[in-house]
Amino acid sequence: MAIKLLTFDLDDTLWPCMITIMRTEEQLHQWFIKDHPGISSQYSIKQLRQKRQQLAKKHQHIAHDLTALRKKSFLELAVEMNYSPEKEQQFIQDAFELYILERNKVSLYDDVIPTLELLKTDSLLGAVSSGNADIYRIGLGHLFKFSWSAADAGQQKPHPIVFDSLMDKYNLKPTEIIHIGDDPISDIEGARQSGIRAIWLNRNHIPWPNGLNSPFIEINQLNQLPAILKTL
């Protein structure tokens, strides 16, 4: 059956994630120092990260939705600072606007734009991510048919509902999709659980984890993908 759709993970597939998050949290903390010193004097960046992780465990119903979780973390900080209702809402809005602005300042891998532009001439492309990066803010929206997130699906990868709900929405069969991602569990196993073939993008040449079935195909650069697809 012909491939109708190529789906791509975002973080660590199209750009390195951790440096983006670390820079974003540093910018937030600098803003706290300047405009909300009560927060910065009480919490370091590491402590805020740990606090947010604890929040995710406490509120499992929103743990998959990183936008909702981030806003909830800002709300808790505002409550701790005893802000008035008006200041509380303004703080949450300002903090999230700064966060999402910095979150989407990514450094794309060099092969991303040329490869996606080449693939787009013959295939539909979709973004499927557990995070809250925004392909439209980043400037990749013109290359993708859609963006599908854990917030849309109600669970994070590798839960099968992520790909199952995507197929339901776009009336696709598993054999019509190939997923490309960096994470052996969330991407490769996640797609496999829904019957979708997945190509492992292993940029850092790490060993495949013991106990998992070997990936369908492994590549080390995204620009290897067009040639691989011609063989399928």
N, C-alpha and C positions, 0 to 999 in steps of 0.2 A: 504493500500500500504506500502511496506517495506521502512524503513528509510535507505537512501543511504548515507546521509551526515549529520554530526554534525558540526555546525559552532560555533565558539567561539569569543566573543569580547575579547579584550586584556587588556587595561588599566582598573584597578579596578575589573577585573574579574579574571585574572591570577596573577596580582600583584597590589599593591597599586600605584596609579599614581602620586598623588600630591607630595609625598616625593621624587619621582624620578625627577619630573620637577623642584622642588625647589632646589635640589642638583645640577642638571644640570645648572640651571641659576646662582647658586652661583659659580660654577667652571668657567663658562664663565666670570663672573664679576671679579673673581680673575685674570683671564688671561688678561682682559682689563686693570686692575690695573697695571699688570706687563709690558705688551707689547703695550698697547694702552691707556695710561692714559688720553688722551684727551676725550675719551668716558666715562671712569669711573668717571672722575671729573665732567662731565656734567650730567650723568644719574645714578640714583640708580637702583637696580634690579627692584624695583616696578615701577619706571618711564619707564624703558625699556619694561616691561610687558604691561604697559598702552599704550605705543607708538606702540607696535605690535598689540594690540587690535584695535587701531584706524586705523592702516594700513589695517587690515582685513576688516573693514567697508568701507574703501576707495576703496579697490581692491576686490570687491565681486567675481570677476571671478577666483581668486585664493584662496579665503577664505577657501575652502574645502581641499586644498592641503597644509598641514602644512609644508612640506619640502620647497615648492616654497615660501610660506609666510615667513618662517624663513630666507631663502636666500635673499628675498626682503628686509627684515628688516636689514640684514647685509649690503646690498648695500646702503640703505639710510644712515646708519651710516657712511659708507666710504665716501659717497658724502659730508655729513656734515663736515667730518674731512678734506675735500679737498685733499684726497689721489690722487696720480698719478694713471693713468689707470693700471699700472703694480702692484702697491701696493694695489689698490682696489681689483683686482682679487685675489691676494694672500691672502688678509685679508678675503674675502668671503670664499675662500677655507679652510683656516686654522680655521676660526670661525665655519664653518659648520662641519668640521671634528671633532673638539672638542665637539661640541654640540651633534652630532649623536653618538659619542662614549659614552658620559655620559648618553644620553637619553636611551641607551640600556643596561645600568647597572642596572638591575631591581632586586628586591628581591621577588622571586616567593613565593606565598602562599605555605605552606607545602604540601597541598593536590594536587598540580597541576601536578607534574611529575608522581607520582604513578597513578593518575586517568587517565591522558592522555595516559600513556603507556598501561593501562588496556583496555581503550576504543579503542585504535588503533588496537588491535587484531581482532576486529569484525567490525569496522566501519571506513569510511574515515572521516578525520578531516580537517576542514578548518578554517582559521583565517579571521574574518571580522571586520575591525576596522576603525574608523574615524580618528585615529591618525597616526603617522609615526614611531611607534615602529617596529622593524625588528626582526621577529621570528628567522631568520637565524643568525643574529649577537648575539642574546640573547642565542642561543643554543637550540632552540625548533624546528628548521626546520625539523629534522628527524621525528617528530611526526605528521606533517601536510602535507596534500596533496598539499595545496596551501595557499597563503595569498592574501586577497582581501581588498583593502583600498578605502577610499573616493577619493583619487587621481586617482585610477583606474576607479571608477564609475562616477566621475565628480560632486559628491555631497556628503555631509556627511549624515550619519544616523540622523534622521529617514526618509529621502527622499526615496520613494519606488524604485528609480532607483538603489540604492545600491544593494538590493537583487534581483531586476528584472534583472539587467545586469549580476549579478552572475549566475542566473539560465539560462539565454540565453547562456552565455559562456560555461557552463558545461552541457547544455541540461538536466536540471533537472526540476521537477515539485515541487510546494510548498509542497505537501504532502510527498515528499521524503526527506525533510530537517527539522531538528530541530535546532534552534538557542539558544545559552546559553549566557546570558549577565547580567550585573549588573544594567543597566540604564532602568527605566520603560518606558521612552519615546523613546530614540534612539534605544535601543535594543528590548524591548518587543513590543512597538507600531510600531516601524520600521519594524520588521519582520511581524507583524500581517497585516500591510497594503499590504504586498505582499502575504498574504495567508499562511504564514509560522508559524508553532507553535513555541512558544518561552518559554523557561524555565528561570524564574527569579532567579538569584543567589543573594540572599539578605544576604550577609555576616554580615551586621551590624544590622540586624533585624529592619530596618526602616519601618514605616507604608507605605502601598501602597497609592499612591497619589489619592486624591479625584477627581472624574470626569473621571477616566480611568476605562475601563473594567478590571476585575480581571485577573491576569496572568493565563495562561494555567496551569502551575505548578510553585510552589515556593520551592526552596531549600535554605539552609543556609550554606552548605559546598559543594564544588565541588565533594567530594568523595561520596556524596549521589546520584550522577547522575547515575552510572552504575545500581544500584538497581531500580531506577525510570524507566530507559529505558526498563528494562525487563518486565515492566508492560504495556507497550504501544503496 
